Amino acid sequence: MIGLILAAGAGRRLRPYTDTLPKALVPVIDPDGEDSRTVVDLTLANFAEVGLTDAAIVVGYRKEAVYERKEALERRYGVRLTLVENDKAEEWNNAYSLWCARDVIAEGVILANGDTVHPVSVEKTLLGARGSGRIILALDTVKHLADEEMKVVADPEKGVQRITKLMDPAEATGEYIGVTLIEPEAAADLADALRVTFERDPQLYYEDGYQELVDRGFRVDTAPIGDVSWVEIDNHDDLARGREIACRY
């Protein structure tokens, strides 16, 4: 099991930070100091705390900034990093981005979006749920949902039934927070579902690939993360929230 971070996105709503950096490298902790840390830092620290010694990062937009920090990140968190390049990061959505890491997924991964600030308890929850399914989504069942969230309908006996933003929030079991445990046995099925998804529409999300799997009869499970503070950083308000909660970890 290794760690995997999707960090290819531009994050244009976070300009001017993202004029020169991918969204995943926007400073979250101590933004103006010598100990500045990003979502990549926070996630690698989580991976290290649960015993992962290898990790991969999918890069694309401003990838040179990640390459420049690779050795320092390896030293700081004690992990060996592999960088996987997404050649269409500024054109296509993240179904393709995750497909680019299909060889990494074959080893079994904990996948984390490069814009999700979350505590290590999420990774611990997913690892503790192993055995209940080959793909397990971290699910917030506490948060009050609105239109923009990636919503999930899950059945206790059958697993995920729907995953989409395009759902009445009242119908949802919870929100997928952007962290998944993927067992190696699921890698080939997931890679094929992702390929079909981005070939259908390059602007689709990798969560649409999960839905493709569900529609094929593949079981995708969920693990509730409890009442924990986390945020998906899409804009400056989210960044302010991320900086506030990251200091608690």
C-alpha positions as CSV (number, residue, x, y, z in Angstrom):
1,M,0.0,0.0,0.0
2,I,1.4,3.4,-1.0
3,G,0.1,7.0,-1.0
4,L,-1.1,8.8,-4.0
5,I,-1.8,12.5,-4.4
6,L,-3.6,14.2,-7.3
7,A,-1.8,17.5,-7.7
8,A,-2.1,18.3,-11.4
9,G,-4.8,20.9,-11.2
10,A,-4.3,24.7,-11.8
11,G,-6.8,26.0,-9.2
12,R,-7.5,29.2,-11.1
13,R,-9.9,30.5,-8.3
14,L,-6.8,30.7,-6.1
15,R,-5.0,33.3,-8.1
16,P,-2.5,35.0,-7.7
17,Y,-1.0,32.0,-5.7
18,T,-1.7,29.7,-8.6
19,D,-0.1,31.9,-11.2
20,T,3.2,30.2,-10.4
21,L,2.1,27.1,-8.3
22,P,-0.3,24.2,-8.7
23,K,-3.1,24.4,-6.2
24,A,-1.7,21.6,-4.1
25,L,1.4,23.7,-3.4
26,V,-0.4,26.8,-2.2
27,P,0.8,27.5,1.4
28,V,-1.6,26.4,4.1
29,I,0.4,26.5,7.3
30,D,2.8,29.5,8.0
31,P,2.2,30.9,4.5
32,D,4.8,33.7,4.9
33,G,7.3,31.9,7.1
34,E,10.2,29.5,6.9
35,D,8.1,26.5,7.9
36,S,5.5,27.0,5.2
37,R,3.5,23.8,4.4
38,T,1.0,22.9,1.7
39,V,-1.7,20.3,1.2
40,V,1.0,18.0,-0.2
41,D,3.0,18.5,3.0
42,L,0.0,17.7,5.2
43,T,-1.0,14.7,3.2
44,L,2.5,13.2,3.1
45,A,2.7,13.7,6.8
46,N,-0.5,11.7,7.2
47,F,0.8,9.0,4.9
48,A,4.0,8.7,7.0
49,E,2.1,8.6,10.2
50,V,0.2,5.5,9.1
51,G,3.4,3.8,8.0
52,L,3.4,4.4,4.2
53,T,7.0,4.7,3.0
54,D,6.3,5.2,-0.7
55,A,4.1,7.8,-2.4
56,A,3.3,9.1,-5.8
57,I,2.2,12.5,-6.9
58,V,0.3,13.1,-10.2
59,V,1.7,16.4,-11.6
60,G,0.7,18.6,-14.5
61,Y,0.1,22.4,-14.2
62,R,3.3,24.0,-13.0
63,K,4.9,20.6,-12.5
64,E,8.3,22.1,-12.2
65,A,7.4,23.4,-8.7
66,V,6.8,19.9,-7.5
67,Y,10.0,18.6,-9.1
68,E,11.9,21.4,-7.3
69,R,10.6,20.3,-3.9
70,K,10.7,16.5,-4.4
71,E,14.0,15.8,-2.5
72,A,13.1,18.1,0.3
73,L,9.7,16.4,0.7
74,E,11.3,13.0,0.7
75,R,13.7,14.1,3.4
76,R,11.1,15.8,5.6
77,Y,8.5,13.0,5.5
78,G,10.8,9.9,5.1
79,V,9.0,8.7,1.9
80,R,10.2,7.8,-1.5
81,L,8.4,9.9,-4.1
82,T,7.5,9.0,-7.7
83,L,6.1,11.8,-9.9
84,V,3.6,10.8,-12.5
85,E,3.0,13.3,-15.3
86,N,-0.5,14.2,-16.6
87,D,0.1,15.7,-20.1
88,K,-3.5,17.0,-20.3
89,A,-3.8,18.7,-16.9
90,E,-4.8,22.0,-18.3
91,E,-7.3,20.6,-20.8
92,W,-9.0,17.6,-19.2
93,N,-10.6,16.8,-15.8
94,N,-9.3,14.4,-13.2
95,A,-10.7,11.1,-14.5
96,Y,-7.8,11.2,-16.9
97,S,-5.5,12.4,-14.1
98,L,-6.2,9.4,-12.0
99,W,-6.0,7.0,-15.0
100,C,-2.4,8.3,-15.6
101,A,-1.5,6.8,-12.2
102,R,-3.0,3.3,-13.1
103,D,0.4,1.6,-12.7
104,V,0.7,3.1,-9.2
105,I,-2.9,2.1,-8.3
106,A,-1.9,-1.5,-9.2
107,E,0.2,-1.6,-6.0
108,G,-2.8,-0.6,-3.8
109,V,-3.1,3.1,-2.7
110,I,-4.6,5.5,-0.4
111,L,-5.6,8.3,-2.8
112,A,-5.9,11.9,-1.6
113,N,-7.0,14.9,-3.7
114,G,-4.3,17.6,-3.6
115,D,-6.8,20.1,-2.3
116,T,-8.3,18.3,0.7
117,V,-7.0,19.4,4.1
118,H,-7.9,16.5,6.5
119,P,-6.5,14.9,9.7
120,V,-4.7,11.6,9.7
121,S,-7.7,10.0,11.4
122,V,-9.2,9.8,7.9
123,E,-6.4,7.5,6.7
124,K,-6.6,5.5,9.9
125,T,-10.3,5.0,9.4
126,L,-9.9,3.8,5.8
127,L,-7.1,1.3,6.8
128,G,-9.3,0.1,9.7
129,A,-12.1,-0.6,7.3
130,R,-10.0,-2.9,5.0
131,G,-11.7,-6.1,4.3
132,S,-15.1,-4.7,3.8
133,G,-14.4,-3.8,0.2
134,R,-11.7,-3.3,-2.4
135,I,-12.5,0.4,-2.9
136,I,-13.5,2.4,0.2
137,L,-14.5,6.1,0.1
138,A,-14.0,8.4,3.1
139,L,-17.5,9.8,3.7
140,D,-18.6,12.8,5.8
141,T,-22.1,11.9,7.1
142,V,-22.2,14.8,9.5
143,K,-21.8,17.9,7.3
144,H,-24.9,19.8,6.0
145,L,-24.8,19.4,2.3
146,A,-25.4,21.9,-0.5
147,D,-25.3,21.8,-4.3
148,E,-21.5,21.8,-4.9
149,E,-20.5,18.8,-2.8
150,M,-19.6,15.4,-4.2
151,K,-22.6,13.6,-2.8
152,V,-23.0,9.8,-2.2
153,V,-25.9,7.5,-1.7
154,A,-24.8,4.4,0.0
155,D,-26.7,1.2,1.0
156,P,-25.4,-0.6,4.1
157,E,-25.8,-4.0,2.3
158,K,-24.8,-3.0,-1.3
159,G,-22.3,-0.1,-0.9
160,V,-22.3,3.0,-3.1
161,Q,-25.3,3.4,-5.3
162,R,-24.7,6.9,-6.6
163,I,-21.9,9.4,-6.5
164,T,-22.4,12.8,-8.1
165,K,-22.6,16.5,-7.5
166,L,-25.9,16.5,-9.4
167,M,-28.1,15.2,-6.7
168,D,-30.6,16.6,-4.2
169,P,-28.6,17.0,-1.0
170,A,-31.6,15.5,0.9
171,E,-31.2,12.2,-0.9
172,A,-27.5,11.8,0.0
173,T,-26.0,9.6,2.7
174,G,-23.0,12.0,2.9
175,E,-20.2,13.7,1.1
176,Y,-17.1,12.1,-0.4
177,I,-14.2,14.1,0.9
178,G,-11.6,13.2,-1.7
179,V,-9.8,10.3,0.0
180,T,-10.1,6.7,-1.0
181,L,-8.5,3.3,-0.2
182,I,-8.0,1.3,-3.4
183,E,-6.9,-2.3,-3.0
184,P,-4.6,-3.7,-5.8
185,E,-7.3,-6.2,-6.9
186,A,-9.5,-3.3,-7.9
187,A,-6.8,-1.6,-10.0
188,A,-7.6,-3.1,-13.4
189,D,-11.3,-2.6,-13.1
190,L,-10.9,1.0,-12.0
191,A,-8.4,1.8,-14.8
192,D,-10.8,0.5,-17.4
193,A,-13.7,2.4,-15.9
194,L,-11.7,5.6,-15.8
195,R,-10.7,5.1,-19.5
196,V,-14.3,4.7,-20.5
197,T,-15.2,7.7,-18.5
198,F,-12.7,10.2,-20.0
199,E,-13.2,8.8,-23.5
200,R,-16.9,9.6,-23.1
201,D,-16.2,13.1,-21.9
202,P,-12.7,14.4,-21.0
203,Q,-14.3,16.9,-18.5
204,L,-15.7,14.2,-16.2
205,Y,-14.4,13.5,-12.7
206,Y,-12.8,10.4,-11.4
207,E,-15.8,10.0,-9.2
208,D,-17.7,9.4,-12.5
209,G,-15.3,6.5,-13.0
210,Y,-16.4,5.2,-9.6
211,Q,-20.0,5.5,-10.8
212,E,-19.1,3.5,-13.9
213,L,-17.8,0.8,-11.7
214,V,-20.9,0.8,-9.6
215,D,-23.1,0.6,-12.8
216,R,-21.1,-2.5,-13.8
217,G,-21.9,-4.2,-10.6
218,F,-18.6,-3.6,-8.8
219,R,-19.0,-3.0,-5.1
220,V,-17.6,0.3,-3.8
221,D,-17.8,0.8,0.0
222,T,-17.7,3.8,2.3
223,A,-16.2,4.5,5.7
224,P,-17.7,7.4,7.8
225,I,-15.0,9.6,9.1
226,G,-17.0,11.0,12.0
227,D,-17.2,14.6,13.2
228,V,-13.8,15.9,12.0
229,S,-12.8,19.2,10.5
230,W,-11.7,19.1,6.9
231,V,-12.1,21.3,3.8
232,E,-11.7,21.1,0.0
233,I,-9.8,24.2,-1.0
234,D,-11.3,25.6,-4.2
235,N,-11.2,29.4,-3.5
236,H,-9.8,32.0,-1.1
237,D,-12.6,31.4,1.5
238,D,-11.8,27.7,1.5
239,L,-8.1,28.5,1.8
240,A,-8.8,30.7,4.9
241,R,-10.8,27.8,6.4
242,G,-8.0,25.3,5.5
243,R,-5.4,27.5,7.3
244,E,-7.6,27.7,10.3
245,I,-8.2,24.0,10.7
246,A,-4.8,22.8,9.6
247,C,-3.2,24.4,12.7
248,R,-5.2,22.1,14.9
249,Y,-3.5,18.9,13.6
